[in-house]
């Protein structure tokens, strides 16, 4: 029999992953407890089925895919239902959390008897027939998660400690999202300093690949910034033994918090970024 999978929550990534599994013939549950009408519609469009905590605890896999600041609380919320369930689903934490947070989540799940897998998602939400993002998985139970490769997920098991997947995710996101923060800060500074045109021209001439990557990445960043605040704090925790690195990612967290507020309010900085990124575009 095909496994039953629960994906929590049906955000942009979660709903897309849920749809990929549904399209490959699986029954996919989700929790809509306290969720918005927009989220409910997204789940419905993906073919996901609303379920209560007890029904989710009777599934075969639970994929936790939500903002990293909510990851520990979700594991704690499901611990009673998992303890009472005879099914003991594999609990896969797919969130952008530090290894220390991953270990806290594993500790919350351990008393329930459910197997725990640490995972990190690298890549964009799956769409159409593309390969989708990579799900890097680690820990003794990680090979169980590989079963979902047969249903459209690119699952790759890492050697190393339980939290190896989180360490990889933190390292990768620290480079990609950290670079986006640095690029955006300098674009805004150049705009305030009156040198935006000159900076754009120089980047175009001497760093065309970097500019192209920043244009693609930063065009989507403002709407995601609110989710990246907690992620930067997790990365700061990951590099915590390096004081300068810790400060660097705390600064990135403050920057994304600032952009998130601006995106929801006056959009002064967002508009300035859009103007910079739009230079050289054919009108």
Secondary structure, DSSP 8 states (H G I E B T S, - for coil): ---EEEEE--SHHHHHHHHHHHHTT-EEEE--TT--HHHHHHHHHTT-EE--HHHHTTSSEEEE-S-GGGHHHHHHHHHHHHHH-SS--EEEE-S---HHHHHHHHHHHHTTT--EEEEEEES----TTS---EEEEESTTHHHHGGGGGGT-EEEE--SSTTHHHHHHHHHHHHHHHHHHHHHHHHHHHHHHT-HHHHHHHHHHH-HHHHHHHHHHHHHHHHHHHHHHHHHHHHHHHTTTSHHHHHHHHHHHHHHHHHHHHHHTT-HHHHHHHHHHTTT---
